[in-house]
Amino acid sequence: MPQSQRPFPPSGLEPGERWRAPYACRSSLSRGRLVGEPVSATRGEFQRDRDRIIHSTAFRRLKHKTQVFVSHEGDHYRTRLTHTIEVAQIARALARALGLDEDLAEALALAHDLGHTPFGHTGEDALDECMASFGGFDHNAQTLRIVTRLERRYADFDGLNLSWETLEGLVKHNGPLLDREGHPTERYARTGIPAAIVEYQHRQDLWLDSYASAEAQAAALADDIAYNAHDIDDGLRAGLFGHAELRSVPFLAGLLDEIGRLHPGLEKPRLTNELVRRIITRFVEDVIAESQARLAALAPADADAIRRAGQPVIAFSEAIEAADRDIKGFLYPNMYRHPRIAPIRAQAARVVTELFGRFSVDPAAMPEEWAAGCDGLDEPRGMRRIADYIAGMTDWYALDEHRRLFDVTPSLR
């Protein structure tokens, strides 16, 4: 049969679809988009979400947003973009092994950090402090603002008009936001649910008291795996710690011993690469095995059974969860709060704080498209608009804006 006459898509499958387990999300059963759109003849709904995320302005900005080191510290350190690509690769691997929808897992991985500020978590902490009287700042809530409001690419709607399943997974990246009694879970017990999420909830119910889909859970674990592996890699490259110090983590000591037996005398760069790929492999294999056991015990008939399970279904085993805690416990003092990093953190926080202070008293100092309309906003909405502007900045642009407005700008070195 000529190519042009072959049926497309193959019988029983959606465009671009692989076989999936009964508990996988299906784009044909999606709860839809806030603004209705015609279906695509060539792509499923989650493929369309993925593509819209990749083509968004916020995604491109990740290239020049800090992961841990400021973006000009070196060509080989991770940025938000390279981290995001690594998370997406791991998320797809988990989804394929577990019979999940790979496109949804990938879309969630690609979008999960869109709401991050310049200068990594330092910038987020500074902006959160600036916004303390106006609802604070939360990067997950900012991601929702970006994909539902701030992106201006389409004639018929603001944002990207993503599917319900993608929005749900982004909001629940860290699990349910409400308990079954409707109270904020531990993460939001002190601050309450971020206003951006509450506002959107009035427009489209994202089931804040349930767990997310298996695909979203896989993407969240992929984030943890990528963080652990590449922060160890970057920390070793930067000389913040050495292989000997990593032996204080029993899991890492075991991997280093294994490498030593198989490759005695290996030079340090190859030793680092062998260690990093073993971390990823062990964690991925553990998630697959543990999740398969939990899925077998639960026997979920559909995706909603995963949401109603009352606990994560895609998860680490107890042993690897302990290793995850130990690695994070090592990285916090030895990398994120290392004495060499502390001055850079302080300088970055100063840039964000001073920019916010200037714009809050002089909104006209922002570019015209951001300053326009500020006079008609009440104070909380005006401050949120300033936070939106600063949060969208890359490291480079934040420094350029600071140089434009202030006589002295930190070098961040």
N, C-alpha and C positions, 0 to 999 in steps of 0.2 A: 504494500500500500504506500503510495507517495507520502512524504512527510506532511504535506499540507492537508492530507485527508485523514491523518491519524487522530483519533479522539483525544481531546485535551480538556481537563486533566484525565489521567487514567481512571477507569471505572471504579467508583467507590472512594476515590481519594480527592481531597481538595487540592487546589494548585500548590505545588511545592511540598506536599505533605509526605511524611514518613508514617510507618506504623506506630501507633501509640497505645499505651495501656488504657484500661477503662477509666482510671483515675486522672488521666492527663486532661488538661484543658483543651477544648476544641474551638477553633475560631468560628465554626458554623453554629456553635451553641453559645457564642459570646453574648453577654448582656448588653452589648452594643456600645455606641458612642453617645455622648451628650447631644451632639448635633448629628442627626441622621445623614448618612451618605450612601450613595449607590455602592454595591459590592464591586470588587475588582475582578476582571475576567482572568487575571494572571497571578494574583497574589492573595493569600489568606489574610485575615484581619491582623494577625500578630506580625506577619511579614511587613505589612503596611506600617504598623507601629514602629518596627525596627528601622525601616527606611526613613520615616519622618524624623526619628531621633538622630540618625546619622547626619541628615541634611540640616539639622537645626543649627542656629548660631551658637547656642549654649554648648553644643557638643564640640564645635570647632575651638571654642575658647579653652577647653580642657587642655589643649596642647601647651598652653603657657600658664597653667595653674599648678601650684606647688603640691607635691605629695608630702614629703617631709623637708627636703632641701628646696631652697628657692631655685627657680627655673634656670638661672644663669650660673649656678654653682658648677655644673659639669654636664656634658652631653650624655653621659651614661646613666645618670640617676633618673628614677621614675618621675614622671609628671602625672597629673590626673588622667591624661589621655592614655599613656602607656599602661597605667594601672587598670584603667577601664577595659582596654583591649585584653589584658591578661585575665581579668575577671570574666569577660565574655567567653573566652576560650575554655576556661574551666567550667563555667555554667553550661555550655553546650555539651561538654564531655559528660557531665553528670546527668543532664537531661537525656542524652542518647542512651546511656547505660540503663537508666531507670524507666525508659519508655515514655518520657514526658515530651511536651511540645518544645522543641529546641528553639523555635523562633521566639516564643514568649520568654523563655529563659534568657535568650540573648538580648532581647529588647530591654528587659529589666536590668540586666547587667550593664548595658550601654548607657542607660539613663540614670543609674542609681546615684551618681555623683554630680549631676548637672547643677545642683543647688549649692555646691561648695563655693566658698569665697576665695579670693586670692590669699596666698600665704597659708594654705592648709588649715588645720584646726586652730592655729594661732589666730588667723583672720576671723574664723567663726566665733571664737571665744571673745575677741575684741568687739565684733559687731553685736553679739548677744548682749554684752555689757552695755553698749551704747543704746540698745533697744530695750533695756530692762524695764523701762516705764511704759513701753508701748507693745508689750506682748513678746519681747525677746526675739531671738533669731535661732531657727532650727533648719539645718540644711535639707532634711527630708521634706519639711514643709515648703522650703524654697524650691525644691525640685518640682513639687506639685504646682506652685505658682507659675513656674516657668512653662510647664507643659500644658497648663490650662488657661493661662492668662498672658504671660509676658512675651512669648514668641509671637511675632506678627508676620506670618508668612502666607496666610491663606485668606482668600476674599470673603469666605463665608463664616469665619469664626476666629476668635483669639486663641492662642495656644496651638497645640498640635491635634486636639480632638482625638486623643488616644482611646483605645478600647477600655471598657470597665476593668477587665482583668489586668491590664498593664498598670492602670492607675491604682488599683487595689494593691498590687505587689509593691509599687513604689512607696505608698503610704505605710505599708506594713513591713518594711524592710527589716525592722527590729522586732517584729511580732505584733500581736494585737495591741491596740491603743486603749481599749476599754475592757474591763472585766465583765463578767456576765451580769453583774448588778448595775452596770453602766458607769462605774467609777474609772477614772484614769488608772492605767497600769503603772507599775513602779517607775518607769522612765519618765512619765508625765505627772506623777503624783504631786510634785511640788509646784510645777509651773502651769499645769493644765494642758489640754490639747492645744497645739498651736492654732492661732486664729485662721490661718490660710486653710487648714484642714477642716476646721469647723464650718467655715464659710462654704467650702465646696461640698461638704456633707449635706447642706441644705439643698443643693442642686442635684446631687446624685449620691445615693446611699452606697458607701463603700464597705459596709459591714465592719465597722471598726472594732467590734467585740469578738471577731472570729480570727482564726489563723488565716494566713494567705494560702494561695495555691501551692502545690508541690513545686511548680516551676519557680515561684518567688522564693520559696525556702531554699531551693538549690542555688539560686543566684546570690542569696545572702551568705550562704556558706562559702560559695566561690569567692566572695569578697574577703572573708576571713582568711581563706587559704592563700589567696594572692598577697594579702597584707603581710602575713607571717613570712612567706618565702622571700618576697622582694625587699622587705625592710631589713631582713638579715643580710641579703645580698648588698643592698646599698650601704648598710652600716659597716660591713666588712670593707667594701671599696673605699669608703670615706676614712677608714682607720679609726672609727669610734670605738671599736672593740676588735678582738682577734678571735681566731678559732679556739684558742685555749679558754677564753672567757665563756664561749658558748657551751663548754662542757659542764657548766653549772646547771644546765637544763638537761635532765636525764635522757629525754627523748633525742635531743641533738647529740649528746655524747654517744649514744648508741649508734646513730647514723655515722658519726665521725669514725668510730671504731670499725664499723663495717667497711667504710671507704678505705681505711688504713690497711685492713686485711687484704682487700681486693687490689688496691693500688698503693703499695707502700712508697713513701717518698714523693708523693704527688705534689707538684708545685702549687702554690697558694691559689692562683686564679682558677685552675682546673679543680682544685679541692672545693672551692666555693661553689662552682657550677655543679659539681657532683652532689654537694650537700643540698643546694636549692632544689634540684630536680627530684631528689629523694624525698624532701619535705612535701612537695606537691604530690608526688606519686602516692606516698603513704596516706596522706590526708584524703585524697580523692578515692583511693581504694577503700579506705575506712568508711567514708560517707556512703559509698555504693553498697557495701556489705551491711552496714547498720540500717540503712534505709530499706533495703530489700527485706530484712528481718522484720522491721516495723510494719512495712506494707503487707507482708504475709500475715502478720498477726491481726492487723486491722481489716484486711480484705475490703478496701474501699471500692464501692460500686461506681463512683463517679468523682469528679473534682470537688464537689461540695462536701463529700464525706471526709476529705482531707481537711477542709476548713472547719468542720465540726468536730474534729478528733480531740480537741482539748489540749493537745500538746504537739510539738513539732513532729512531723513524720519523716522529713528529710533531715538527718542529724548525724553528729559525731557519736562514736561509741564513748563510753565513760573514760577509757584510757586515752583516746585522742582528744577528748574534751579537756582532760587534765593537762595534756601536752600543750594544747592551745593556750590554756591559762598560764602555764609556765613560760611559754615563749613570750606572750604579751607582758608577763611580769618581768621578764628580762629586758625586753625592748623599752619599756617605759622609762626606767632610770638610765639605761645605757645608750639610748638613742634619742627618744623624744624629749628627754630632760637632761641630755648630756651637757656638760659645761660649755662645750664649743657651740652648741645649738642655742643655748639660753640667750646670749646677746642678740642673735639674729631674730629669735622669737620676740624679744622686747622691741626691737626696731620695727619689725613688721606690725606688731600691735599698735605701735605709735603711729605708723602711716595710716592705718585704718581708722583709728580713733580721731586723729586730726582731720582727716578728710570728712568724717561724719560731722565733727564739730563745726567745720567751716560751712558745709552744705546746710546744716540745720539752722544756721543764722542767716545764710545767704544762698537760698536755693537757686538763684540766678547764676551762681558760679558753676552750676552743672551745665552740660550741653543743652541747647534749646529744646530738643525733643524730650528731655527729662525735666527741665525747669518749667516747661509749658504746663499750665494747669495747676501748679502747686499752690497758687494763691487761693484757689477755690476749695482746697482740701482742709479738713480739720487736722489738728496736730498729729493724732495717731496715724492717719492715712498719709500725711505729708512725710512723717518720719519713715513710714514703710516704703514710700517711693524712693527716699534717699537710700535706704537699706537695699532695695532692689538694684539700684544703680551701682552701689559699691560691691554688692555680692557678685554682680555680673562681670566685674573687672578681672582681667588677667593680672598676674604679678607685674608685668612690664607696664601695663596701662595704669595701674594704681600708683606706681612710682612716677610715671610721667605726669599724672594728674597732681601728685603731691609737689613735684618740681614746679609745675605751673602756678601753684597757689602759695607755696611757702619758699622762704629763702634758703632753708637747709633741709635736705632730704637724706635719710639714712642710706648707706651703701648696701646694707644687708649682707655683709661679708664678715 
